[in-house]
Amino acid sequence: MTNSEQTPASPSAFEPRHDRDPSVGELQLEDRSSLKRVAGLSTELTDVTEVEYRQLRLERVVLVGVWTSGTAAQAEASLAELAALAETAGSEVLEGLIQRRDKPDASTYIGSGKAEELREVVQATGADTVICDGELTPAQLTALEKVVKVKVVDRTALILDIFAQHATSREGKAQVSLAQMEYMLPRLRGWGESMSRQAGGRAGSNGGVGLRGPGETKIETDRRRIRERMAKLRREIKGMKQARDTKRTRRHRTEIPAVAIVGYTNAGKSSLLNALTGSGVLVQNALFATLDPTTRRAELPDGREFVLTDTVGFVRHLPTQLVEAFRSTLEEVTEADLLLHVVDGSDPLPLDQIKAVREVVTEVLRENAGGTAHVHGSPNSAPAELLVVNKIDAADPVMLTQLRGALPGAVFVSARTGEGLAELQSVLAERLPRPDVEVSVLLPYTRGDLAARIHSDGQVLESAHEPHGTLIRARVPRALAPALAEYAHRS
């Protein structure tokens, strides 16, 4: 199970920037907590094969996983993570079962005999849902439901349901809807005549006037409507992407370094963002609490500014539908100068988390390989990575010792207590690109605007107040140098 998400603590090495009302995160958290799912109110039919369409509703669940590779600890950790996902979705976990197999059964995922045993567990516990720790094919879902006689949900559908609950922005909701439809399209199915009924032909044979149609079955009509809705959502997401691209272009024009925070869900990414910037971004002890990318400005100890973006958390076997749908927001990863890879040091298997995150990042970079060139690097180049082991205040000292040996170059911090944040600031100052033009200017006191730009976009090396203005020696972005040319000073 994951450990508690940490609250921010501002480091003393710099003055935090307050770009937004610090209470926003707390208000968002209060709003999210104001409504809770109520278990035991389901009126769904006992035999799900009698219904044509149903929404995903999770109440009392039994978990089942197939252990095909790895150690027993890894298999148990995977099922524990599935339990955390189920609880985040609003479920009450009643039982967890693991079966050792070379590969999942092609028919019922766990085999016919184990499916009967699972049915007995479901009946004994009073569960109304079975959640499988893997992505099931449509045939496996149907076959397993016929045996256990309750809803069967796979890991992908569960994660999609959590994303649907947590999406707040218009773009986030559109991305989740698109991912859900991509998942649902091949699994759309029904029973009985209603889904195979065709509207067409002579009036007497198919209901007459008003019911004659294009000759499609009901399921074909539903699929066509879903595809049309998906096409509309893709157009809407593309339009929303343009606004974010405009903001990113503005940042690139001033050559402000960009840092993207990536990591496993609930590793403390939002807490670290708050600690480094003094923001009030939502922090919650829940998986996938952050879906919409949040960008804030921060300041290095030498006075240089950089932008920090908190991205959606990753997880083992993140559904490909989500990677596709969230591609536009994950572009912040591909456009960054540096990836701040946050690791939960208190997790039992932190190295497995690192591997899972790197797999998703590699997939995102591959998907965007044909897109815009990286700003400060060559086209399609991958950003540099800085590992940050978080939650060291809650971690096992033995595990921390092992991680220090296994992860040379990593920075160990606690976003909650502030320990290690000053060291992280120093490492960021070393790793982030510096302005590449050195200037020496005597700015009149009437040009405070240029002095402010030098301090915000550049790196001040020396500064002194003279009778006729401020003498500044600094490194500035190439784009700023022409504006300072007329004030050049030669000693």
ZIFEN-V40297 format. One record per residue. N is the residue number from 1. RES is the residue in three letters. OMEGA is omega in whole degrees, 0 to 359 (* if undefined). Layout:
n={N/N}
res={RES/RES}
omega={OMEGA/OMEGA}
//
This chain:
n={1/2/3/4/5/6/7/8/9/10/11/12/13/14/15/16/17/18/19/20/21/22/23/24/25/26/27/28/29/30/31/32/33/34/35/36/37/38/39/40/41/42/43/44/45/46/47/48/49/50/51/52/53/54/55/56/57/58/59/60/61/62/63/64/65/66/67/68/69/70/71/72/73/74/75/76/77/78/79/80/81/82/83/84/85/86/87/88/89/90/91/92/93/94/95/96/97/98/99/100/101/102/103/104/105/106/107/108/109/110/111/112/113/114/115/116/117/118/119/120/121/122/123/124/125/126/127/128/129/130/131/132/133/134/135/136/137/138/139/140/141/142/143/144/145/146/147/148/149/150/151/152/153/154/155/156/157/158/159/160/161/162/163/164/165/166/167/168/169/170/171/172/173/174/175/176/177/178/179/180/181/182/183/184/185/186/187/188/189/190/191/192/193/194/195/196/197/198/199/200/201/202/203/204/205/206/207/208/209/210/211/212/213/214/215/216/217/218/219/220/221/222/223/224/225/226/227/228/229/230/231/232/233/234/235/236/237/238/239/240/241/242/243/244/245/246/247/248/249/250/251/252/253/254/255/256/257/258/259/260/261/262/263/264/265/266/267/268/269/270/271/272/273/274/275/276/277/278/279/280/281/282/283/284/285/286/287/288/289/290/291/292/293/294/295/296/297/298/299/300/301/302/303/304/305/306/307/308/309/310/311/312/313/314/315/316/317/318/319/320/321/322/323/324/325/326/327/328/329/330/331/332/333/334/335/336/337/338/339/340/341/342/343/344/345/346/347/348/349/350/351/352/353/354/355/356/357/358/359/360/361/362/363/364/365/366/367/368/369/370/371/372/373/374/375/376/377/378/379/380/381/382/383/384/385/386/387/388/389/390/391/392/393/394/395/396/397/398/399/400/401/402/403/404/405/406/407/408/409/410/411/412/413/414/415/416/417/418/419/420/421/422/423/424/425/426/427/428/429/430/431/432/433/434/435/436/437/438/439/440/441/442/443/444/445/446/447/448/449/450/451/452/453/454/455/456/457/458/459/460/461/462/463/464/465/466/467/468/469/470/471/472/473/474/475/476/477/478/479/480/481/482/483/484/485/486/487/488/489/490/491}
res={MET/THR/ASN/SER/GLU/GLN/THR/PRO/ALA/SER/PRO/SER/ALA/PHE/GLU/PRO/ARG/HIS/ASP/ARG/ASP/PRO/SER/VAL/GLY/GLU/LEU/GLN/LEU/GLU/ASP/ARG/SER/SER/LEU/LYS/ARG/VAL/ALA/GLY/LEU/SER/THR/GLU/LEU/THR/ASP/VAL/THR/GLU/VAL/GLU/TYR/ARG/GLN/LEU/ARG/LEU/GLU/ARG/VAL/VAL/LEU/VAL/GLY/VAL/TRP/THR/SER/GLY/THR/ALA/ALA/GLN/ALA/GLU/ALA/SER/LEU/ALA/GLU/LEU/ALA/ALA/LEU/ALA/GLU/THR/ALA/GLY/SER/GLU/VAL/LEU/GLU/GLY/LEU/ILE/GLN/ARG/ARG/ASP/LYS/PRO/ASP/ALA/SER/THR/TYR/ILE/GLY/SER/GLY/LYS/ALA/GLU/GLU/LEU/ARG/GLU/VAL/VAL/GLN/ALA/THR/GLY/ALA/ASP/THR/VAL/ILE/CYS/ASP/GLY/GLU/LEU/THR/PRO/ALA/GLN/LEU/THR/ALA/LEU/GLU/LYS/VAL/VAL/LYS/VAL/LYS/VAL/VAL/ASP/ARG/THR/ALA/LEU/ILE/LEU/ASP/ILE/PHE/ALA/GLN/HIS/ALA/THR/SER/ARG/GLU/GLY/LYS/ALA/GLN/VAL/SER/LEU/ALA/GLN/MET/GLU/TYR/MET/LEU/PRO/ARG/LEU/ARG/GLY/TRP/GLY/GLU/SER/MET/SER/ARG/GLN/ALA/GLY/GLY/ARG/ALA/GLY/SER/ASN/GLY/GLY/VAL/GLY/LEU/ARG/GLY/PRO/GLY/GLU/THR/LYS/ILE/GLU/THR/ASP/ARG/ARG/ARG/ILE/ARG/GLU/ARG/MET/ALA/LYS/LEU/ARG/ARG/GLU/ILE/LYS/GLY/MET/LYS/GLN/ALA/ARG/ASP/THR/LYS/ARG/THR/ARG/ARG/HIS/ARG/THR/GLU/ILE/PRO/ALA/VAL/ALA/ILE/VAL/GLY/TYR/THR/ASN/ALA/GLY/LYS/SER/SER/LEU/LEU/ASN/ALA/LEU/THR/GLY/SER/GLY/VAL/LEU/VAL/GLN/ASN/ALA/LEU/PHE/ALA/THR/LEU/ASP/PRO/THR/THR/ARG/ARG/ALA/GLU/LEU/PRO/ASP/GLY/ARG/GLU/PHE/VAL/LEU/THR/ASP/THR/VAL/GLY/PHE/VAL/ARG/HIS/LEU/PRO/THR/GLN/LEU/VAL/GLU/ALA/PHE/ARG/SER/THR/LEU/GLU/GLU/VAL/THR/GLU/ALA/ASP/LEU/LEU/LEU/HIS/VAL/VAL/ASP/GLY/SER/ASP/PRO/LEU/PRO/LEU/ASP/GLN/ILE/LYS/ALA/VAL/ARG/GLU/VAL/VAL/THR/GLU/VAL/LEU/ARG/GLU/ASN/ALA/GLY/GLY/THR/ALA/HIS/VAL/HIS/GLY/SER/PRO/ASN/SER/ALA/PRO/ALA/GLU/LEU/LEU/VAL/VAL/ASN/LYS/ILE/ASP/ALA/ALA/ASP/PRO/VAL/MET/LEU/THR/GLN/LEU/ARG/GLY/ALA/LEU/PRO/GLY/ALA/VAL/PHE/VAL/SER/ALA/ARG/THR/GLY/GLU/GLY/LEU/ALA/GLU/LEU/GLN/SER/VAL/LEU/ALA/GLU/ARG/LEU/PRO/ARG/PRO/ASP/VAL/GLU/VAL/SER/VAL/LEU/LEU/PRO/TYR/THR/ARG/GLY/ASP/LEU/ALA/ALA/ARG/ILE/HIS/SER/ASP/GLY/GLN/VAL/LEU/GLU/SER/ALA/HIS/GLU/PRO/HIS/GLY/THR/LEU/ILE/ARG/ALA/ARG/VAL/PRO/ARG/ALA/LEU/ALA/PRO/ALA/LEU/ALA/GLU/TYR/ALA/HIS/ARG/SER}
omega={181/181/185/174/189/178/188/172/185/178/183/185/182/180/183/176/179/181/181/178/183/182/184/181/180/179/179/179/179/180/181/184/188/180/179/176/180/181/173/181/184/174/183/180/180/179/185/181/179/182/182/184/178/176/180/177/185/182/180/193/170/181/177/179/177/182/183/182/180/182/177/178/179/179/179/178/178/179/176/176/177/177/178/177/181/179/177/180/178/184/171/182/183/187/176/184/176/177/179/179/175/177/179/178/184/183/187/178/182/181/186/181/179/177/177/177/178/179/179/178/179/180/182/183/184/181/176/181/171/178/182/183/181/177/183/174/176/181/179/178/182/183/181/178/180/180/187/175/172/179/172/182/177/185/181/180/179/179/177/179/178/178/180/179/189/181/181/182/179/180/179/179/179/180/179/178/179/180/179/180/177/178/187/188/180/182/178/184/178/184/178/186/189/183/178/182/176/175/182/178/184/184/185/187/185/173/173/187/178/181/176/185/185/181/179/168/181/181/177/177/179/179/180/180/178/179/178/179/178/179/178/179/179/178/180/180/178/178/178/181/183/180/180/177/179/178/182/179/178/178/181/182/178/177/175/180/182/178/177/178/176/178/180/179/180/177/180/182/181/177/179/177/179/182/182/186/183/181/177/180/181/174/182/176/181/177/179/176/180/176/182/180/180/181/179/175/176/184/178/179/180/177/179/177/172/179/183/182/176/183/179/179/178/181/177/177/176/184/180/178/181/178/179/184/183/183/184/179/178/175/176/178/184/184/185/173/183/174/175/185/184/182/177/182/180/179/180/184/184/180/176/177/180/180/181/180/180/177/180/179/178/179/179/179/179/180/183/185/181/184/185/178/178/190/186/180/178/180/176/180/180/178/175/183/173/180/178/179/185/177/181/178/181/186/175/181/179/178/179/178/178/181/178/177/184/186/178/181/178/177/183/186/168/179/182/184/183/180/177/183/178/177/179/177/180/179/177/180/180/188/184/182/179/174/192/179/178/181/172/187/172/184/174/181/177/181/175/179/179/178/179/180/178/181/184/186/184/179/182/180/178/179/179/180/179/180/185/180/181/178/184/168/188/169/185/175/181/182/182/186/181/180/182/188/185/181/181/182/178/182/*}
//
